Amino acid sequence: MRQTGAMGGMRFLSQSKVVGPGGDILARTWAKAGLAIAEVDVAVEIDRARRVLRHLDERRPAAYRETTS
């Protein structure tokens, strides 16, 4: 949950949003005051992101070398 607008002595800027692990915007406030709220099944969202974001598969361990301090 993210907030925009004023609350007590604190001011929150607009354009707040809730972003899922895959980078998709789940909720946003745009430029008006309010709360951006999204219900998220964390296990499902992480599983979905791991199926799409395969950057760890592109590692090349043979290119790494061990260093000694």
N, CA, C and O atoms as a Tripos MOL2 file, in Angstrom:
@<TRIPOS>MOLECULE
protein
  276   275    69     0     0
PROTEIN
NO_CHARGES

@<TRIPOS>ATOM
      1 N           0.8480   -1.1670    0.0000 N.3       1 MET1
      2 CA          0.0000    0.0000    0.0000 C.3       1 MET1
      3 C           0.8970    1.2340    0.0000 C.2       1 MET1
      4 O           1.8330    1.3180    0.7960 O.2       1 MET1
      5 N           0.6250    2.1790   -0.8720 N.am      2 ARG2
      6 CA          1.3690    3.4370   -0.9390 C.3       2 ARG2
      7 C           0.3710    4.5660   -0.8370 C.2       2 ARG2
      8 O          -0.7890    4.4290   -1.2260 O.2       2 ARG2
      9 N           0.8320    5.6800   -0.3130 N.am      3 GLN3
     10 CA         -0.0590    6.8100   -0.0860 C.3       3 GLN3
     11 C           0.4230    8.0380   -0.8290 C.2       3 GLN3
     12 O           1.6190    8.2210   -1.0580 O.2       3 GLN3
     13 N          -0.5260    8.8700   -1.1990 N.am      4 THR4
     14 CA         -0.2170   10.1710   -1.7760 C.3       4 THR4
     15 C          -1.1270   11.2040   -1.1220 C.2       4 THR4
     16 O          -2.2220   10.8660   -0.6720 O.2       4 THR4
     17 N          -0.6930   12.4400   -1.0660 N.am      5 GLY5
     18 CA         -1.4640   13.4830   -0.3940 C.3       5 GLY5
     19 C          -0.7970   13.8630    0.9160 C.2       5 GLY5
     20 O           0.4070   13.6680    1.0770 O.2       5 GLY5
     21 N          -1.5710   14.4080    1.8620 N.am      6 ALA6
     22 CA         -1.0190   14.8230    3.1480 C.3       6 ALA6
     23 C          -1.6360   13.9870    4.2600 C.2       6 ALA6
     24 O          -2.8140   13.6330    4.2190 O.2       6 ALA6
     25 N          -0.8110   13.6820    5.2490 N.am      7 MET7
     26 CA         -1.2890   12.9580    6.4260 C.3       7 MET7
     27 C          -0.5570   13.5420    7.6240 C.2       7 MET7
     28 O           0.6510   13.3550    7.7720 O.2       7 MET7
     29 N          -1.2810   14.2440    8.4730 N.am      8 GLY8
     30 CA         -0.6330   14.9090    9.5920 C.3       8 GLY8
     31 C           0.3740   15.9190    9.0700 C.2       8 GLY8
     32 O           0.0350   16.7430    8.2210 O.2       8 GLY8
     33 N           1.6010   15.8710    9.5600 N.am      9 GLY9
     34 CA          2.6350   16.7910    9.1120 C.3       9 GLY9
     35 C           3.4450   16.2680    7.9420 C.2       9 GLY9
     36 O           4.3970   16.9130    7.5030 O.2       9 GLY9
     37 N           3.0700   15.0990    7.4330 N.am     10 MET10
     38 CA          3.8410   14.5160    6.3220 C.3      10 MET10
     39 C           3.1040   14.7010    5.0060 C.2      10 MET10
     40 O           1.8740   14.6670    4.9560 O.2      10 MET10
     41 N           3.8710   14.8970    3.9450 N.am     11 ARG11
     42 CA          3.2810   15.0590    2.6140 C.3      11 ARG11
     43 C           3.8530   13.9830    1.6960 C.2      11 ARG11
     44 O           5.0690   13.8020    1.6250 O.2      11 ARG11
     45 N           2.9890   13.2850    1.0060 N.am     12 PHE12
     46 CA          3.3880   12.2430    0.0850 C.3      12 PHE12
     47 C           3.1260   12.7170   -1.3350 C.2      12 PHE12
     48 O           2.0310   13.1920   -1.6370 O.2      12 PHE12
     49 N           4.1030   12.5960   -2.1990 N.am     13 LEU13
     50 CA          3.9600   13.0550   -3.5800 C.3      13 LEU13
     51 C           3.0260   12.1430   -4.3600 C.2      13 LEU13
     52 O           2.8030   10.9920   -3.9820 O.2      13 LEU13
     53 N           2.4950   12.6570   -5.4260 N.am     14 SER14
     54 CA          1.5780   11.8640   -6.2490 C.3      14 SER14
     55 C           2.3500   10.8430   -7.0830 C.2      14 SER14
     56 O           3.5710   10.7280   -6.9830 O.2      14 SER14
     57 N           1.6280   10.1290   -7.8830 N.am     15 GLN15
     58 CA          2.1790    9.0900   -8.7480 C.3      15 GLN15
     59 C           2.6730    7.8750   -7.9690 C.2      15 GLN15
     60 O           3.5550    7.1590   -8.4420 O.2      15 GLN15
     61 N           2.1200    7.6340   -6.7840 N.am     16 SER16
     62 CA          2.4890    6.4430   -6.0360 C.3      16 SER16
     63 C           1.9050    5.2280   -6.7340 C.2      16 SER16
     64 O           0.8440    5.3050   -7.3540 O.2      16 SER16
     65 N           2.6050    4.1070   -6.6280 N.am     17 LYS17
     66 CA          2.1120    2.8920   -7.2570 C.3      17 LYS17
     67 C           2.6080    1.6570   -6.5340 C.2      17 LYS17
     68 O           3.6120    1.6930   -5.8220 O.2      17 LYS17
     69 N           1.8960    0.5740   -6.7260 N.am     18 VAL18
     70 CA          2.2960   -0.7320   -6.2320 C.3      18 VAL18
     71 C           2.7680   -1.5100   -7.4540 C.2      18 VAL18
     72 O           2.0280   -1.6680   -8.4240 O.2      18 VAL18
     73 N           4.0100   -1.9960   -7.3980 N.am     19 VAL19
     74 CA          4.6030   -2.6940   -8.5380 C.3      19 VAL19
     75 C           4.9090   -4.1290   -8.1360 C.2      19 VAL19
     76 O           5.5040   -4.3730   -7.0860 O.2      19 VAL19
     77 N           4.5000   -5.0770   -8.9730 N.am     20 GLY20
     78 CA          4.7650   -6.4790   -8.7110 C.3      20 GLY20
     79 C           6.2130   -6.8360   -8.9900 C.2      20 GLY20
     80 O           6.9440   -6.0320   -9.5690 O.2      20 GLY20
     81 N           6.6450   -8.0390   -8.5850 N.am     21 PRO21
     82 CA          8.0430   -8.4350   -8.7740 C.3      21 PRO21
     83 C           8.4650   -8.5140  -10.2360 C.2      21 PRO21
     84 O           9.6580   -8.4570  -10.5340 O.2      21 PRO21
     85 N           7.5100   -8.6450  -11.1500 N.am     22 GLY22
     86 CA          7.8290   -8.6880  -12.5650 C.3      22 GLY22
     87 C           7.8700   -7.3170  -13.2010 C.2      22 GLY22
     88 O           8.1100   -7.1970  -14.4030 O.2      22 GLY22
     89 N           7.6350   -6.2590  -12.3980 N.am     23 GLY23
     90 CA          7.6770   -4.9000  -12.9010 C.3      23 GLY23
     91 C           6.3340   -4.3670  -13.3630 C.2      23 GLY23
     92 O           6.2450   -3.2140  -13.7850 O.2      23 GLY23
     93 N           5.2820   -5.1800  -13.2920 N.am     24 ASP24
     94 CA          3.9600   -4.7200  -13.7180 C.3      24 ASP24
     95 C           3.3160   -3.8820  -12.6150 C.2      24 ASP24
     96 O           3.4670   -4.1750  -11.4290 O.2      24 ASP24
     97 N           2.5940   -2.8350  -13.0230 N.am     25 ILE25
     98 CA          1.9360   -1.9400  -12.0750 C.3      25 ILE25
     99 C           0.6040   -2.5710  -11.6760 C.2      25 ILE25
    100 O          -0.2560   -2.8230  -12.5200 O.2      25 ILE25
    101 N           0.4470   -2.8220  -10.3740 N.am     26 LEU26
    102 CA         -0.7540   -3.4740   -9.8640 C.3      26 LEU26
    103 C          -1.8090   -2.4690   -9.4220 C.2      26 LEU26
    104 O          -3.0040   -2.7620   -9.4720 O.2      26 LEU26
    105 N          -1.3770   -1.2840   -8.9890 N.am     27 ALA27
    106 CA         -2.2930   -0.2140   -8.5780 C.3      27 ALA27
    107 C          -1.5310    1.0950   -8.6100 C.2      27 ALA27
    108 O          -0.3140    1.1130   -8.4270 O.2      27 ALA27
    109 N          -2.2440    2.1980   -8.8430 N.am     28 ARG28
    110 CA         -1.6020    3.5160   -8.8600 C.3      28 ARG28
    111 C          -2.6020    4.5780   -8.4640 C.2      28 ARG28
    112 O          -3.8140    4.3780   -8.5450 O.2      28 ARG28
    113 N          -2.0710    5.7230   -8.0300 N.am     29 THR29
    114 CA         -2.9300    6.8340   -7.6210 C.3      29 THR29
    115 C          -3.0140    7.9150   -8.6850 C.2      29 THR29
    116 O          -3.8190    8.8390   -8.5670 O.2      29 THR29
    117 N          -2.1940    7.8130   -9.7200 N.am     30 TRP30
    118 CA         -2.0770    8.8680  -10.7160 C.3      30 TRP30
    119 C          -1.6790   10.1540  -10.0190 C.2      30 TRP30
    120 O          -0.7820   10.1170   -9.1780 O.2      30 TRP30
    121 N          -2.2950   11.2950  -10.3190 N.am     31 ALA31
    122 CA         -1.8590   12.5680   -9.7320 C.3      31 ALA31
    123 C          -2.7680   13.0310   -8.6090 C.2      31 ALA31
    124 O          -2.5710   14.1250   -8.0810 O.2      31 ALA31
    125 N          -3.7510   12.2380   -8.2300 N.am     32 LYS32
    126 CA         -4.6600   12.6850   -7.1830 C.3      32 LYS32
    127 C          -4.3340   12.0380   -5.8390 C.2      32 LYS32
    128 O          -3.6720   11.0020   -5.7780 O.2      32 LYS32
    129 N          -4.8030   12.6560   -4.7820 N.am     33 ALA33
    130 CA         -4.5620   12.1310   -3.4370 C.3      33 ALA33
    131 C          -5.3440   10.8450   -3.2460 C.2      33 ALA33
    132 O          -6.4390   10.6870   -3.7870 O.2      33 ALA33
    133 N          -4.7880    9.9410   -2.4870 N.am     34 GLY34
    134 CA         -5.4620    8.6860   -2.2040 C.3      34 GLY34
    135 C          -4.4600    7.5920   -1.8980 C.2      34 GLY34
    136 O          -3.2710    7.8570   -1.7240 O.2      34 GLY34
    137 N          -4.9390    6.3750   -1.8350 N.am     35 LEU35
    138 CA         -4.0980    5.2190   -1.5770 C.3      35 LEU35
    139 C          -4.1140    4.2950   -2.7810 C.2      35 LEU35
    140 O          -5.1560    4.0910   -3.4040 O.2      35 LEU35
    141 N          -2.9750    3.7480   -3.1000 N.am     36 ALA36
    142 CA         -2.8990    2.7090   -4.1220 C.3      36 ALA36
    143 C          -2.8230    1.3890   -3.3650 C.2      36 ALA36
    144 O          -1.8560    1.1400   -2.6450 O.2      36 ALA36
    145 N          -3.8190    0.5590   -3.5210 N.am     37 ILE37
    146 CA         -3.8970   -0.6980   -2.7870 C.3      37 ILE37
    147 C          -4.0160   -1.8460   -3.7800 C.2      37 ILE37
    148 O          -4.7760   -1.7680   -4.7450 O.2      37 ILE37
    149 N          -3.2640   -2.9080   -3.5380 N.am     38 ALA38
    150 CA         -3.3440   -4.0940   -4.3900 C.3      38 ALA38
    151 C          -3.2530   -5.3300   -3.5210 C.2      38 ALA38
    152 O          -2.4270   -5.4060   -2.6110 O.2      38 ALA38
    153 N          -4.1060   -6.2960   -3.8070 N.am     39 GLU39
    154 CA         -3.9860   -7.5930   -3.1440 C.3      39 GLU39
    155 C          -3.0260   -8.4220   -3.9760 C.2      39 GLU39
    156 O          -3.1770   -8.5410   -5.1920 O.2      39 GLU39
    157 N          -2.0440   -8.9890   -3.3100 N.am     40 VAL40
    158 CA         -0.9990   -9.7230   -4.0240 C.3      40 VAL40
    159 C          -0.8180  -11.0890   -3.3870 C.2      40 VAL40
    160 O          -0.6170  -11.1980   -2.1780 O.2      40 VAL40
    161 N          -0.8900  -12.1310   -4.2060 N.am     41 ASP41
    162 CA         -0.5130  -13.4620   -3.7580 C.3      41 ASP41
    163 C           0.9810  -13.5600   -4.0310 C.2      41 ASP41
    164 O           1.3960  -13.8200   -5.1610 O.2      41 ASP41
    165 N           1.7790  -13.3550   -3.0040 N.am     42 VAL42
    166 CA          3.2250  -13.2380   -3.1650 C.3      42 VAL42
    167 C           3.8140  -14.4670   -3.8330 C.2      42 VAL42
    168 O           4.6540  -14.3330   -4.7230 O.2      42 VAL42
    169 N           3.4020  -15.6530   -3.4330 N.am     43 ALA43
    170 CA          3.9510  -16.8850   -4.0170 C.3      43 ALA43
    171 C           3.6590  -16.9580   -5.5170 C.2      43 ALA43
    172 O           4.5310  -17.3350   -6.2990 O.2      43 ALA43
    173 N           2.4470  -16.6020   -5.9170 N.am     44 VAL44
    174 CA          2.0760  -16.6340   -7.3380 C.3      44 VAL44
    175 C           2.8600  -15.5890   -8.1240 C.2      44 VAL44
    176 O           3.3610  -15.8820   -9.2100 O.2      44 VAL44
    177 N           2.9710  -14.3710   -7.5880 N.am     45 GLU45
    178 CA          3.6920  -13.3110   -8.2930 C.3      45 GLU45
    179 C           5.1810  -13.6330   -8.4380 C.2      45 GLU45
    180 O           5.7720  -13.3650   -9.4850 O.2      45 GLU45
    181 N           5.7820  -14.1960   -7.4130 N.am     46 ILE46
    182 CA          7.2030  -14.5560   -7.5020 C.3      46 ILE46
    183 C           7.3930  -15.6880   -8.4970 C.2      46 ILE46
    184 O           8.3430  -15.6630   -9.2800 O.2      46 ILE46
    185 N           6.5050  -16.6860   -8.4840 N.am     47 ASP47
    186 CA          6.5870  -17.7860   -9.4460 C.3      47 ASP47
    187 C           6.4600  -17.2690  -10.8730 C.2      47 ASP47
    188 O           7.2080  -17.6900  -11.7560 O.2      47 ASP47
    189 N           5.5250  -16.3650  -11.1020 N.am     48 ARG48
    190 CA          5.3240  -15.7800  -12.4360 C.3      48 ARG48
    191 C           6.5680  -15.0110  -12.8720 C.2      48 ARG48
    192 O           7.0110  -15.1400  -14.0130 O.2      48 ARG48
    193 N           7.1310  -14.2120  -11.9640 N.am     49 ALA49
    194 CA          8.3290  -13.4380  -12.2990 C.3      49 ALA49
    195 C           9.5050  -14.3490  -12.6050 C.2      49 ALA49
    196 O          10.2870  -14.0630  -13.5120 O.2      49 ALA49
    197 N           9.6410  -15.4360  -11.8660 N.am     50 ARG50
    198 CA         10.7610  -16.3610  -12.1040 C.3      50 ARG50
    199 C          10.6330  -17.0890  -13.4390 C.2      50 ARG50
    200 O          11.6440  -17.4650  -14.0330 O.2      50 ARG50
    201 N           9.4030  -17.2950  -13.9190 N.am     51 ARG51
    202 CA          9.2270  -17.9280  -15.2350 C.3      51 ARG51
    203 C           9.5930  -16.9760  -16.3680 C.2      51 ARG51
    204 O          10.0470  -17.4130  -17.4260 O.2      51 ARG51
    205 N           9.3990  -15.6820  -16.1510 N.am     52 VAL52
    206 CA          9.6500  -14.6920  -17.1930 C.3      52 VAL52
    207 C          11.0670  -14.1250  -17.1120 C.2      52 VAL52
    208 O          11.7270  -13.9600  -18.1390 O.2      52 VAL52
    209 N          11.5290  -13.8330  -15.9280 N.am     53 LEU53
    210 CA         12.8470  -13.2280  -15.7350 C.3      53 LEU53
    211 C          13.8830  -14.3320  -15.5800 C.2      53 LEU53
    212 O          14.1320  -14.8110  -14.4740 O.2      53 LEU53
    213 N          14.4770  -14.7240  -16.6790 N.am     54 ARG54
    214 CA         15.4130  -15.8520  -16.6910 C.3      54 ARG54
    215 C          16.8700  -15.3880  -16.7280 C.2      54 ARG54
    216 O          17.7290  -16.1060  -17.2390 O.2      54 ARG54
    217 N          17.1560  -14.2110  -16.2010 N.am     55 HIS55
    218 CA         18.5060  -13.6520  -16.3060 C.3      55 HIS55
    219 C          19.5600  -14.5080  -15.6140 C.2      55 HIS55
    220 O          20.7200  -14.4960  -16.0260 O.2      55 HIS55
    221 N          19.1880  -15.2480  -14.5740 N.am     56 LEU56
    222 CA         20.1920  -16.0840  -13.9090 C.3      56 LEU56
    223 C          20.6220  -17.2550  -14.7910 C.2      56 LEU56
    224 O          21.7090  -17.8030  -14.6040 O.2      56 LEU56
    225 N          19.7820  -17.6410  -15.7480 N.am     57 ASP57
    226 CA         20.1490  -18.7070  -16.6810 C.3      57 ASP57
    227 C          21.2600  -18.2700  -17.6290 C.2      57 ASP57
    228 O          21.9170  -19.1090  -18.2440 O.2      57 ASP57
    229 N          21.4710  -16.9690  -17.7480 N.am     58 GLU58
    230 CA         22.4760  -16.4430  -18.6710 C.3      58 GLU58
    231 C          23.8520  -16.2890  -18.0360 C.2      58 GLU58
    232 O          24.7830  -15.7910  -18.6700 O.2      58 GLU58
    233 N          23.9760  -16.7120  -16.7970 N.am     59 ARG59
    234 CA         25.2940  -16.6380  -16.1450 C.3      59 ARG59
    235 C          26.2800  -17.5410  -16.8750 C.2      59 ARG59
    236 O          25.8970  -18.5440  -17.4770 O.2      59 ARG59
    237 N          27.5370  -17.1740  -16.8140 N.am     60 ARG60
    238 CA         28.6030  -17.9710  -17.4110 C.3      60 ARG60
    239 C          29.6570  -18.2450  -16.3400 C.2      60 ARG60
    240 O          30.6830  -17.5670  -16.2950 O.2      60 ARG60
    241 N          29.4110  -19.2320  -15.4810 N.am     61 PRO61
    242 CA         30.3420  -19.5060  -14.3860 C.3      61 PRO61
    243 C          31.7700  -19.7630  -14.8680 C.2      61 PRO61
    244 O          32.7170  -19.4750  -14.1360 O.2      61 PRO61
    245 N          31.9480  -20.2890  -16.0630 N.am     62 ALA62
    246 CA         33.3000  -20.5340  -16.5740 C.3      62 ALA62
    247 C          34.0680  -19.2260  -16.7590 C.2      62 ALA62
    248 O          35.2990  -19.2300  -16.7820 O.2      62 ALA62
    249 N          33.3510  -18.1070  -16.8910 N.am     63 ALA63
    250 CA         34.0030  -16.8100  -17.0810 C.3      63 ALA63
    251 C          34.4460  -16.1950  -15.7520 C.2      63 ALA63
    252 O          35.1890  -15.2140  -15.7360 O.2      63 ALA63
    253 N          33.9880  -16.7770  -14.6330 N.am     64 TYR64
    254 CA         34.3600  -16.2510  -13.3280 C.3      64 TYR64
    255 C          35.7210  -16.8090  -12.9290 C.2      64 TYR64
    256 O          36.1080  -17.9010  -13.3440 O.2      64 TYR64
    257 N          36.4140  -16.0660  -12.1430 N.am     65 ARG65
    258 CA         37.6590  -16.5830  -11.6170 C.3      65 ARG65
    259 C          37.7300  -16.2850  -10.1330 C.2      65 ARG65
    260 O          37.1930  -15.2810   -9.6660 O.2      65 ARG65
    261 N          38.3710  -17.1300   -9.4210 N.am     66 GLU66
    262 CA         38.5020  -16.9690   -7.9850 C.3      66 GLU66
    263 C          39.6330  -16.0000   -7.6860 C.2      66 GLU66
    264 O          40.7050  -16.0750   -8.2870 O.2      66 GLU66
    265 N          39.3890  -15.1060   -6.7680 N.am     67 THR67
    266 CA         40.4530  -14.1750   -6.3660 C.3      67 THR67
    267 C          40.7890  -14.4440   -4.9150 C.2      67 THR67
    268 O          39.9410  -14.8680   -4.1300 O.2      67 THR67
    269 N          42.0160  -14.1960   -4.5790 N.am     68 THR68
    270 CA         42.4490  -14.3380   -3.1920 C.3      68 THR68
    271 C          42.8310  -12.9740   -2.6520 C.2      68 THR68
    272 O          43.4210  -12.1510   -3.3520 O.2      68 THR68
    273 N          42.4930  -12.7570   -1.4240 N.am     69 SER69
    274 CA         42.8010  -11.4550   -0.8190 C.3      69 SER69
    275 C          44.1290  -11.4910   -0.1000 C.2      69 SER69
    276 O          44.5500  -10.4830    0.4690 O.2      69 SER69
@<TRIPOS>BOND
     1     1     2 1
     2     2     3 1
     3     3     4 2
     4     3     5 am
     5     5     6 1
     6     6     7 1
     7     7     8 2
     8     7     9 am
     9     9    10 1
    10    10    11 1
    11    11    12 2
    12    11    13 am
    13    13    14 1
    14    14    15 1
    15    15    16 2
    16    15    17 am
    17    17    18 1
    18    18    19 1
    19    19    20 2
    20    19    21 am
    21    21    22 1
    22    22    23 1
    23    23    24 2
    24    23    25 am
    25    25    26 1
    26    26    27 1
    27    27    28 2
    28    27    29 am
    29    29    30 1
    30    30    31 1
    31    31    32 2
    32    31    33 am
    33    33    34 1
    34    34    35 1
    35    35    36 2
    36    35    37 am
    37    37    38 1
    38    38    39 1
    39    39    40 2
    40    39    41 am
    41    41    42 1
    42    42    43 1
    43    43    44 2
    44    43    45 am
    45    45    46 1
    46    46    47 1
    47    47    48 2
    48    47    49 am
    49    49    50 1
    50    50    51 1
    51    51    52 2
    52    51    53 am
    53    53    54 1
    54    54    55 1
    55    55    56 2
    56    55    57 am
    57    57    58 1
    58    58    59 1
    59    59    60 2
    60    59    61 am
    61    61    62 1
    62    62    63 1
    63    63    64 2
    64    63    65 am
    65    65    66 1
    66    66    67 1
    67    67    68 2
    68    67    69 am
    69    69    70 1
    70    70    71 1
    71    71    72 2
    72    71    73 am
    73    73    74 1
    74    74    75 1
    75    75    76 2
    76    75    77 am
    77    77    78 1
    78    78    79 1
    79    79    80 2
    80    79    81 am
    81    81    82 1
    82    82    83 1
    83    83    84 2
    84    83    85 am
    85    85    86 1
    86    86    87 1
    87    87    88 2
    88    87    89 am
    89    89    90 1
    90    90    91 1
    91    91    92 2
    92    91    93 am
    93    93    94 1
    94    94    95 1
    95    95    96 2
    96    95    97 am
    97    97    98 1
    98    98    99 1
    99    99   100 2
   100    99   101 am
   101   101   102 1
   102   102   103 1
   103   103   104 2
   104   103   105 am
   105   105   106 1
   106   106   107 1
   107   107   108 2
   108   107   109 am
   109   109   110 1
   110   110   111 1
   111   111   112 2
   112   111   113 am
   113   113   114 1
   114   114   115 1
   115   115   116 2
   116   115   117 am
   117   117   118 1
   118   118   119 1
   119   119   120 2
   120   119   121 am
   121   121   122 1
   122   122   123 1
   123   123   124 2
   124   123   125 am
   125   125   126 1
   126   126   127 1
   127   127   128 2
   128   127   129 am
   129   129   130 1
   130   130   131 1
   131   131   132 2
   132   131   133 am
   133   133   134 1
   134   134   135 1
   135   135   136 2
   136   135   137 am
   137   137   138 1
   138   138   139 1
   139   139   140 2
   140   139   141 am
   141   141   142 1
   142   142   143 1
   143   143   144 2
   144   143   145 am
   145   145   146 1
   146   146   147 1
   147   147   148 2
   148   147   149 am
   149   149   150 1
   150   150   151 1
   151   151   152 2
   152   151   153 am
   153   153   154 1
   154   154   155 1
   155   155   156 2
   156   155   157 am
   157   157   158 1
   158   158   159 1
   159   159   160 2
   160   159   161 am
   161   161   162 1
   162   162   163 1
   163   163   164 2
   164   163   165 am
   165   165   166 1
   166   166   167 1
   167   167   168 2
   168   167   169 am
   169   169   170 1
   170   170   171 1
   171   171   172 2
   172   171   173 am
   173   173   174 1
   174   174   175 1
   175   175   176 2
   176   175   177 am
   177   177   178 1
   178   178   179 1
   179   179   180 2
   180   179   181 am
   181   181   182 1
   182   182   183 1
   183   183   184 2
   184   183   185 am
   185   185   186 1
   186   186   187 1
   187   187   188 2
   188   187   189 am
   189   189   190 1
   190   190   191 1
   191   191   192 2
   192   191   193 am
   193   193   194 1
   194   194   195 1
   195   195   196 2
   196   195   197 am
   197   197   198 1
   198   198   199 1
   199   199   200 2
   200   199   201 am
   201   201   202 1
   202   202   203 1
   203   203   204 2
   204   203   205 am
   205   205   206 1
   206   206   207 1
   207   207   208 2
   208   207   209 am
   209   209   210 1
   210   210   211 1
   211   211   212 2
   212   211   213 am
   213   213   214 1
   214   214   215 1
   215   215   216 2
   216   215   217 am
   217   217   218 1
   218   218   219 1
   219   219   220 2
   220   219   221 am
   221   221   222 1
   222   222   223 1
   223   223   224 2
   224   223   225 am
   225   225   226 1
   226   226   227 1
   227   227   228 2
   228   227   229 am
   229   229   230 1
   230   230   231 1
   231   231   232 2
   232   231   233 am
   233   233   234 1
   234   234   235 1
   235   235   236 2
   236   235   237 am
   237   237   238 1
   238   238   239 1
   239   239   240 2
   240   239   241 am
   241   241   242 1
   242   242   243 1
   243   243   244 2
   244   243   245 am
   245   245   246 1
   246   246   247 1
   247   247   248 2
   248   247   249 am
   249   249   250 1
   250   250   251 1
   251   251   252 2
   252   251   253 am
   253   253   254 1
   254   254   255 1
   255   255   256 2
   256   255   257 am
   257   257   258 1
   258   258   259 1
   259   259   260 2
   260   259   261 am
   261   261   262 1
   262   262   263 1
   263   263   264 2
   264   263   265 am
   265   265   266 1
   266   266   267 1
   267   267   268 2
   268   267   269 am
   269   269   270 1
   270   270   271 1
   271   271   272 2
   272   271   273 am
   273   273   274 1
   274   274   275 1
   275   275   276 2
@<TRIPOS>SUBSTRUCTURE
     1 MET1         2 RESIDUE 1 A MET
     2 ARG2         6 RESIDUE 1 A ARG
     3 GLN3        10 RESIDUE 1 A GLN
     4 THR4        14 RESIDUE 1 A THR
     5 GLY5        18 RESIDUE 1 A GLY
     6 ALA6        22 RESIDUE 1 A ALA
     7 MET7        26 RESIDUE 1 A MET
     8 GLY8        30 RESIDUE 1 A GLY
     9 GLY9        34 RESIDUE 1 A GLY
    10 MET10       38 RESIDUE 1 A MET
    11 ARG11       42 RESIDUE 1 A ARG
    12 PHE12       46 RESIDUE 1 A PHE
    13 LEU13       50 RESIDUE 1 A LEU
    14 SER14       54 RESIDUE 1 A SER
    15 GLN15       58 RESIDUE 1 A GLN
    16 SER16       62 RESIDUE 1 A SER
    17 LYS17       66 RESIDUE 1 A LYS
    18 VAL18       70 RESIDUE 1 A VAL
    19 VAL19       74 RESIDUE 1 A VAL
    20 GLY20       78 RESIDUE 1 A GLY
    21 PRO21       82 RESIDUE 1 A PRO
    22 GLY22       86 RESIDUE 1 A GLY
    23 GLY23       90 RESIDUE 1 A GLY
    24 ASP24       94 RESIDUE 1 A ASP
    25 ILE25       98 RESIDUE 1 A ILE
    26 LEU26      102 RESIDUE 1 A LEU
    27 ALA27      106 RESIDUE 1 A ALA
    28 ARG28      110 RESIDUE 1 A ARG
    29 THR29      114 RESIDUE 1 A THR
    30 TRP30      118 RESIDUE 1 A TRP
    31 ALA31      122 RESIDUE 1 A ALA
    32 LYS32      126 RESIDUE 1 A LYS
    33 ALA33      130 RESIDUE 1 A ALA
    34 GLY34      134 RESIDUE 1 A GLY
    35 LEU35      138 RESIDUE 1 A LEU
    36 ALA36      142 RESIDUE 1 A ALA
    37 ILE37      146 RESIDUE 1 A ILE
    38 ALA38      150 RESIDUE 1 A ALA
    39 GLU39      154 RESIDUE 1 A GLU
    40 VAL40      158 RESIDUE 1 A VAL
    41 ASP41      162 RESIDUE 1 A ASP
    42 VAL42      166 RESIDUE 1 A VAL
    43 ALA43      170 RESIDUE 1 A ALA
    44 VAL44      174 RESIDUE 1 A VAL
    45 GLU45      178 RESIDUE 1 A GLU
    46 ILE46      182 RESIDUE 1 A ILE
    47 ASP47      186 RESIDUE 1 A ASP
    48 ARG48      190 RESIDUE 1 A ARG
    49 ALA49      194 RESIDUE 1 A ALA
    50 ARG50      198 RESIDUE 1 A ARG
    51 ARG51      202 RESIDUE 1 A ARG
    52 VAL52      206 RESIDUE 1 A VAL
    53 LEU53      210 RESIDUE 1 A LEU
    54 ARG54      214 RESIDUE 1 A ARG
    55 HIS55      218 RESIDUE 1 A HIS
    56 LEU56      222 RESIDUE 1 A LEU
    57 ASP57      226 RESIDUE 1 A ASP
    58 GLU58      230 RESIDUE 1 A GLU
    59 ARG59      234 RESIDUE 1 A ARG
    60 ARG60      238 RESIDUE 1 A ARG
    61 PRO61      242 RESIDUE 1 A PRO
    62 ALA62      246 RESIDUE 1 A ALA
    63 ALA63      250 RESIDUE 1 A ALA
    64 TYR64      254 RESIDUE 1 A TYR
    65 ARG65      258 RESIDUE 1 A ARG
    66 GLU66      262 RESIDUE 1 A GLU
    67 THR67      266 RESIDUE 1 A THR
    68 THR68      270 RESIDUE 1 A THR
    69 SER69      274 RESIDUE 1 A SER
